């Protein structure tokens, strides 16, 4: 089978197309004929070796944390899946494997693909959806009637956080560049505002919020300023650096650390099928253009969520 791998950390030149033997599923694993994977910014960090110490991953690495495809093999003990099932899943951060014609993944990390999307497009959901679900549901525990500020709402994770918060019955203020405003208003946000002037403080955007969810990389000093945007007794959740807590005001904080989970992914699929979550896919490119996708990401030229397809 064909796959893209790298045997050492470094620039985009380490990505190599290779011919490999077909993998064999072990106990509790599924063999998938891959229709698509997707690019996530963390893929570039792994390739550069930035995360090698925090998340040890044996080389060589076949990138791609997301997978969408067809079940073509079942390991011993797998239940709930059959041959020819259409599935999606997320690999653990220390495994990867979507950038190949075939991939082996633990059955517990997989769920049935949404029937309302092309199979390849469904590869855009697992990591971003699970990260958004962790932020909005598991950590922030957004409730009806709460006010929520989503910083970085136009991005792939932030867009799903917005939709989950609206679906939970919250009043959502989205912070994003103007080109995303119409889309975010279409998700049900009450207001879309331009990137925050953190020195101006929360008074510039109204009252502090019950929950602030941040997906923008900020300096430690600017992350500290975000604490003031959280109301007394509220929570700040971040996927891009830690926001300090404020015990005197009972302001709690939490960090997103996305992990694969088949049952949580099934919940997201149900929301997609019910029209409660819409995916914003900016581009679809052949897997063999993975080098160019990594290069565009490094040069801030990637238009948004990019799905990588296999013919």
N, C-alpha and C positions, 0 to 999 in steps of 0.2 A: 504493500500500500504506500501511497505518497503521504508525506508529512513534512511540516516545517519545524526544525529544531534549532537549538543553539547549544554548543558544547562548552562555551565559556561566556562570561559576562562581558558586555561591551556595547559598542555602537550597533547600528542597524546591520552592519556587514556581518555580524555573527549569525544572523538568521539564514539558515540553509535549507533548501528543499532536498529531501532525502527519500530513498526507497527503503521501507522497513517491512519486517514480517508482520503478518496479521496478528494482532494481540488475541489472547485467549482469556475469556472471563474466568476469574477465580470464584470461590464461594461468595455468595451474596452480591455478585457483580453482574453487570449487564454489558454486552457488546453492542455498540451503536454504530450503524452506518451514518456518518455525519452528513447532514444537509447544510449546516452553517454553524459558525461560532460568531463571536463579536469581539470588537476591540474595547478594552477598558483601560483608562489611563494607568492603572496599576500594572498593566502588562509591560509598559515601558520601564517602570521602576524595577520590576523583576529582572528584565533583560540587562539593565545597567548594573545590577548587583547591589542596588541601594538597599534592598530588603533581605539580602542574603543572611545577615546576622539575625535579624528579627524573626524571619520565617525561613529557616534552613530548608532548602529544596535541592535534592540531588540532581546534578547534571548528568546527561543532557536533558534539557527541558523542551517539551513540546508545548508552546504557549496556547492560550485560549482557555479561560476559566468558564466560559459558557458553552453549552452544546445543545443543538437541536437535531434530531435525527430519528432513525427507525431502528427498533430493536431487532437484531439479527442473531443474537446469542444470549443464553441465560446460564449463569453459573449456578452451582449447586445451592439449593436453599432459597432461591429467589421466588417470591410469590407476588401476586398482584400485577404481573406483567406477562405478556405473551409475545411471541414472534410477530413482527410486522406492526406492533404498537408504535405510534408516533409519540415521542417523548421530548422533554427538555430537562436540563439539569445544570447544576453548578458544581464544578470540581472544588475540593478544598484548596486553600491558598498555597499549600505546600505540594500540590500534585500537578494541576493543569492537564491539558491534553486535547483541547478542541480543534487545534489546527492540524487535522489529519483526516484521511478518508474514513478511518475507523477509530473508535476510542472505547476504552473500558472505564466504567464509572460504577461506583457503589449504588445499588438499587435504592438505598435510603435517601440519596441525594436527587432522585429523579421523580418526575410526575408526568402525567399525560399532558401533551401539548394542547394549547387552546385550539378549539375547532374553528374559531372565528378569525384566525390569522393564517397567512401562509406559513408553512412550517419554518422556512428559513428566517422569516421576520421574528418568530417566537424566540430565536436565539438572543434577541435584545433584552429579554425580560429577566433571566435568572439573577445575575449579580446585582444589577441596578435595582430590580424589584425587591430583592431580599434586603439590600442595604436600606432602601426607603422604608420598607415595612419595619425593620428593626428600629429605625429612628422614630417613626411616627407612632407605631403601635406598641412595640415592646418597651421602648425606653421613655418616650414622651407620654405614652398612654393618653393620647388626645381624646377629649370627651366633648359631647355636644355642648355648644354655647361658649366654649373656650375661644380665646383669641390666640392666633398663631402667626409668627413671623418666620418666613422661610427665606433665608439668605442664600442666593445662588439657585433661585427657583427655576431658572430657564434651563439648567443642566439636566443630564439624564436622570440622576437620582433625585434632584430637587423637584423635577416635574412630577415624579410619581409621589413624592412626599406631599406636594400640594394636593394631588387628587385624593390621597388617603385621608388627609386632614379635612378636606371638604366633605368627603364621604362620611367622615365621623361626625359631621355636624358642626365643625368649628368655623369661625370667621377667619379667613386666611388673608394675610397681606404678603404679597410676593415681591421679593427684591430681585430685580433682574435688569438686564440691558433692554432697551426699548423694543428691539426687534422680536422679542418673545412675548410682548404684552398681549397681543390679540389671542395667542394660543393659551396663555395663562388665564386670561379672563374667560375664555371658553371652558376652562376646567372648573370655573365657579369661584375663583378668588374674588374677594371684595374690592381689592385694589392692587395695582402693580406700580411699584415705585422704583426709581432709579437707584443705582448702587449707593449704599449708606455713606453719609458723611459722619464717620464715627466720632469725630471731634465735636460735632454739633449735639450729640447725645440723643436720647430717645424722644425728647420733646419735639424734635423736628418731624417725627412720624406719628405723634400722638402718645397715648398712654403706653406704659410697658405691657408686655404680652405674657399670657399664661405660659406659653412655650415659645422658645426661639430655637430654630433648627438651622444649623449653619453648614453649608457645603462649599464655602469659599476659603481658599488658602490665605491666611492672614498672619501677620507677625504676632508674636506673643503679646505685644503691647496692644494691638488692635483686638485680639481675642479677649483681652481683659476688659476692654471697653464694651464688648457685647453683653457683659453681665448686667450692665445697667438697663438693658432693654428687656430684662426679665422681671415680671411683677413679683412682689413678695409671695413666697411659697410656690413659685413657678419653677420651671426647669429649662436648662439650655442643653441641647444635644448637638454634637459636632462630629463630622466625618473628616475634618481637616484641621486637626489640632485641638488641644484641650482648652475649653473656656473655664476660667476660674469660678468656683462656687462663692456664694456669699452667705455664710452661716447666720449672720446677724439678721438677714432678711429671709432666711430659710429657702434661699435659692439653691437648687440642686443642679448638678451637671452630670453628663454622661457622654461617652464616646462610642461611635459606631465602629464595630469590628465585625464585618460581614462574614457569615459562615453558611455553608450549604445546609439546606433543610428541605426535604421533599414535601412534608406536610405544609410548611409555610409557603412553599412555592405553589402547591395546589390551591391554597387560599388566593394567591395572586392570580392564578389562571382563572379561577371562578370569577373574580372581579373583572378581568379582561373580557370574559365571555358575556358577562352581564352589562358590559359597557361602562363600568365604573372606573376603569383604568384604560387610558389610551396611550400607546407607545409612540414616541416621536423619533422615527428613524430618519436620519439625515442622509445616509448613503448606503448603498449596497454594492460591494466590490468582490471580485473573485479572490479566493484565498491566496492565490499566487501573487497578489498585489500587497501582501502583508508588509513587505519592506516599505512600500510607499506610504501605507497607512501609519506605520511607526514614525516615518520621517515627517509626515504631515503633522502628527501629534506633537513631535518635538519642536516644530516650527510654528505651533499655534495656528495651523492651517486646516485642522480637521473640523469639518462643519458641524459635527455633533455625533450622535450615536451611529456607529458604522458596523453593519453586518457583513461578515465575510462568508461567501457562499462557495459550496463545492458542487460542481456539475455532476 
